[in-house]
Amino acid sequence: MGRYGRILILAALALVAGVDVWPRLWAESGVHKHYLHQAQAFLRGRLDIDEAFGDVATYRGKHYVVFPPLPAVLITPLVAVFGEQTRTTVVSLALTALNVFVLRGILRRLEMEGELRRWLLAAFFLGTAYTTSHFQAYETWHFAHIVATSCLLLAIYEALGRGRAVLVGLCCGLAYLSRQLCIYSVVFLAVALWLKHKDKAGWAKLGQGVAFALPLGVCIGAYLLLNWLRFDDPFDAGYGYLPLTGPLAARVAKYGLFHPAYVPFNLTYLFLQGFHIDFTSPTLLDVKETDPWGTSLTFGSPFVFFALLARWQRPLVWAAWASILLPLLHGAFYFVNGFAQTNAQRYALDFLPILMLLAALGARRAGSVWWKAAIGYSIALNFVALFVVAWLKRLTAGL
């Protein structure tokens, strides 16, 4: 068995299971093709798309994809060539292959030893919301997370490595153009760059700050301009124009998009909710699905709590926790927690790359039996949620 034999075997098993359980993962782009429609609109020189469907905003008679535009921009060249046959799952596979090498490089820069490094790679790619989003990358929301995570990992890799501020700022801005709450990573990245260049002369440090802020500012400005062109307000992303149904419609009608009333529900699902399978039919014996509101970090990916043991340069630790807690608290007031999702809180991907740094540093201080058990459990539970539940659904149909 080679140096990375274990993680390759686990990844191969997951991929084989994915092909068996979800053939559409490779066969089609999914029901909600927001980015495909948006790419086609870009190719026609338009911002609006031709039709309204789930999570499409209608404003002044035109239909708009409200989600940040980078994933659509990324696939636009593919749509120009392949049209409706474009597969976001293929792009997700390519990005994931890149991300394995980038995260490996980050862990090397944290001086993680070989065995722990391999386990941490397996943990991130097979035991978190990244796993479930990758296997559902045919849908808009999950593909956006894969793109945003790729940008964040590249930003972290550069910030902890050569520290080229312009690249860090650009990657941070691109992450923001995929998932808005990734903007909070700017705290950690800015501190990491400051420490990297703290011994330089004053003008050199100022130049690094400008180099970091300029591409980031361009990305933010581009998004504000996009909002203004679509909804006549740079700070209106159009989420208030979405056609909602069920409890989400009732929530927004009563409280709006953001409100303290959402905090207990969101924090319960983020920290306390266990793994749950819904059963249906008159006998309640048919397996329906896992809880679409997800599983908490505590019960889905418990290894991340090794982050509490992390020891590092104090400014980096505090900045990392700021970049974790700010999007967490921001999301706690939002009307939805990532629904629908599988065995995860997918919004945690907005800060998971930074949380993974602290988890790695903390795991190094814990006994290997503990981090191996936590990581092994996380991977096994994702396997059950993604594949075993689907097999049980077919097995119990009609009971």
N, C-alpha and C positions, 0 to 999 in steps of 0.2 A: 504494500500500500504506500503510495507516494506521500509527500509532505502534507498535501491538502486532500488526501484520500477520503477522510471522513466527511468533510463538508461537501465534497463532490458527490459522494454516494447519497447523502441526504438530499442534496439539490436534485439529483437525478430521480430519486424516488418521488419527490414532490412533483416534478415535472411529468413523470409517467402517470402519477395519480391524477394530475390535472387533465391530461389528455383523455384519460378514461372517464373521469367524472364530468368534465365540462368541455366537450368537443367544440362548443361554440367559442371557447377561449381562443382557438386558432382559426375558426371558420368565419367569424363575422365581427363587426365592430360594436355590436350591442344595440339595444333598443334606443337609447338616448345618444344621438350622434351630434351633440352640440358642436364639438370642435370640427367635425367633418363639415357641417353646414357653415360654420364660421370661416373655415379655410376656403370653401367654395365662394363665399361672399367676398373675402379678401381678393381672390383671383378675379372677381368681377369688378373690383374697385369699390366695394360697398361695405358698410358696417352692419347693416340689417340683413337678416336671413329671410327666406321665402315663406316659412310657415311657423306657426306657434304650436308647441307641444310642451311636455313636462319641463318645468324650470326654464321657460323662455318668457321674457318680459315683453309686454306689448305697451308701447308708448307712442301716442299720437298716430296710431294706426300702423306702426311699424313694429316688427318683431326682432328682439335682440337677445343674444347670448350674454348673460350677465357675468359670467365667470371671467377671471383675468385671462388675457389673450395669449400668453406665451405658448401654451400647449397647441393652440390652433396655428400660431405662426410656425411652430416647429414642424407640423405635419403638412403645411401648405405646399412645399415642393413635392411631397409624396402624392398629395391630392391632385396636383397638376398633372402627374404622370399616371397614377392608378385610379383616380376618381373615387367612386363608391367602394372600390375594392381595397382601399387603404385600411390597414390594420394597426390600430394603436397598440395592440398587444405585441406586435413585432417591435415597435419602437420601445415599448416597455422592456422587452427582453434585452435589447441592445443597451439601454440605459442601465439596467440592472447589472449586466456584465461589466460595464464601466464602473459602476458604484462599488462592486466587490473590490476592484483594484484600488479605488480611491480610499475606501474605508480601511483597507489593509494598510495603505500608506499612512493614513492618519494614526492608526494604532501603533505603527512602527515609530512614528514621531512622538508618541506617548511612551515609548520604550516598553510596550507590552511584550512579554516573552511568548515564544512560539505557540505553546499549547493554549494558553489563555487567549491569544490573538485569534486562533482558529475557532475556539468556542464562541468568542464574541462576534465573529463574522457570521457564524451559524445562528447566533441569537438574533442579530439584527435582521438578517434576510429570511429567516425561517420561523422566528418566534415573536414577531411583532405585527403591528398593523401594516407594515410594509409588505409582509407576506400576503395578507388577504387582499390588499390593494393591487399587488402585482397580478394575482390570479383573477382579479376583476377589472383589469386595466382596459377591457373593452368598453367600460362605462366611463362617462365624462369625469366624474368626481375622483375616481380612483386613479385614473391616468394623470390628472392634475397633481396628485400627491407624489407620484413617481417622478414627474418632471421637477417639481419643487424640491424634493429630497435630493435629487441629483445636483441641482444648483447649490443647495446648502452644503452638501458634502464637498463639492469643489471649492467653495468659499472657505470652509474650515481647513481643508488641506493646504490651501495657499497661505492662509493666515498663520498657520502653525509651521509653515515651511519657509519658503523664500520671502514671503510677506510682501509681494507686489501689490500695493494698495489698489491700483486701478483694476486688477483682476478680482480682488476680493470684493470691491464695491460693485463691479459689474455682475458677479455671480450672486451677490446678495440682492441686487436689483432684479435680476432675472427670477430669483426665487419668489420675490414679491409679486412679480408679474405672472406667477403661477398660482400662488396662494398668498392672500394679502397678509395674514398674520405672521408670515415668515419675516416681515419687516422688523420684528422684535429681535431677531438674531443680530441686528446691527450693534446692539450693546456689547455682546461678546466679541464680535469681530473687530470692532473699533478698539476695544481694550487689548485684544491680542496683537493688533497692529501697533498700538502705542508701545507695548512692552518690547515688541520686535525692534522698534526704531528709537527707543528712548535715549540711547546714547549718541544719537546723531545731533548735529547742530540745530539750532532753533528753526532756521529757514528750511532745512531739509525735512524736519518733522512737520512743519507747516505744509510743505509740498506733498508729503505723504497723505496728510489729512485731506488736502484738496483732491488728490488723485483718487482717494477712496470715495469722497462725497460726490464728485462730479458724475461718474457713471450711475451711481445710485440715484442721484437727483434727476438725471435724465430719464431713468426708468419710472420713477415716481411721477415726474412731469408728464410722461407719455400716457400713463394710466389716467391721470387727472384730465388730460386733454381728451382722451377717449370717452370718459364719462361725460364731459361737457358736450362733445359732439353728438352723443346719443341721447342724453337726458337733460341737457341744458343746465347742468350743475356739476362742477368737477368733483364734488364730494358725494354725489348720488350715483351709486353703482348699479341701481336698478332693481335691487332685491325686493323693494317694496311693491314692485309691479308684477311679481311672480304670481301665477294662479295656484293658490294653495288649497288643499282639501283636508278633511279629517281634523285631528287634534292640532296640526300645525296651523291650519286656517283659524281655528278657535283661539289658539294662543295669540297669534298676531292681531286678530280682531280685538282682543281684550287688552293686550299689553304692548303691542308693537314688536319690532324686531329685537330690541334689547330691553331687558327689564330684570330687576332683582328677583322677580317671581320664578325665573328659570334656574336660579342658582342651586337650590336643593336638588332638583332633578338632575341637572348636569353634573354636579359634584358627586352625587350618588353613583351615577353610571361611570364616572371617571375613576372613582376610588373604591367603591363598595360592591358594585353589582357583580355577581358571579356568573359563570357560564350557565346558559339556560337554553333548552330546546323546547320549542312550541310543538304541541301535539294537537291534532284536529280530528275530524269525523265524529259521528254521534257517540262512538265509544272512547274518544280521545286516545286512540291507540296509533293513529297514523302520524308519522313524523312529518311535520310541516317545514320547519326551518329553525335555525338558531335565532335568538332574540335579535330582531333587526335594530334595536337600540344599542346593541353591542355588549361587550364584556369589559370590565374595568381593567386598568393597568395592574392593579393589585392581583387580580385573579387570572389575567390573560398573559401578562409579561412581568412577573414579579421580580425578575433579575434587575430591572431598572432601579429598584430601590437600593441597590448597592451604591447608588450615587450619593446616598447620605453619608457614606464612609469616605468619600473622596477627599484626598489631600493633594493640593496643587499650589501654585502661586496664588496668594490670597486675592489679588485683583481678578485673576482669571476665574476663580471659583465663584466670587460674588457676581461677576458679569455673566457667567454661565447660568447661575440660578435666576438672575434677572431676566435673561432671554428665555428661560423656561416658564417662570411664574407669570410674566406679563401676558403672553398669549393664552396661558391657562386661565387666568382671571378674566381676560377679555372674552374668551369663549364661554365662560361660565354664565355670562349674562345674555348669551345669544339664544334665540328661540328654538334652535335645533342643535343636537349634539353630534351630528354626522350621520344620522338616520338616512338611508339604511346602510348597515355595515355588518361585517361578520367577525365575531369573536374579538373585537378590538374597539378602541376609540380612535378613529382615523384622524381626527383633528389633532391628536397628539403628535402626528407626523410633522406638524408645523414646528415642533421644538425637539423632536426625538433625536435628530443627529447631534445636537448639543448635549442633551441628556445622556446620550450614549457615551460621550467623553467622560462624564462624571461616573457613570456606571462602570466603565472600564477601570478607572482609577480606584474606585471603591472595591471592585471585585478583586483587584490585586492585593488588597489588604485583608480580604476574607479567605477562609479556608477553601481549597478547591472543591471539597465535597459539597459545599453550599452553592457555589456558583454553577457547578456542573448540574446539580439537582434542579436549580431554578431554571436554567437554560433548557435542560432536557424536558422538563415539564412544559415550558412555554411552547417548544417545538411540537411536542406530542399533542397538546391541546389544539394548536392550529391545524394539525393533521386531522384530528377528529372533527373539528368544525368545518373544514373545507371539504373533506372527502368521506369520512365515515358517516356523517349526517346525511350526505347525498345518497350513499348506498342504503342506509336505513330507510330513507324516504321511499326508494324504489321497493325495498323489501316489505315495508309495512303498508303499502298502498292498498286500500280496500279492506283493511282489517276492521 
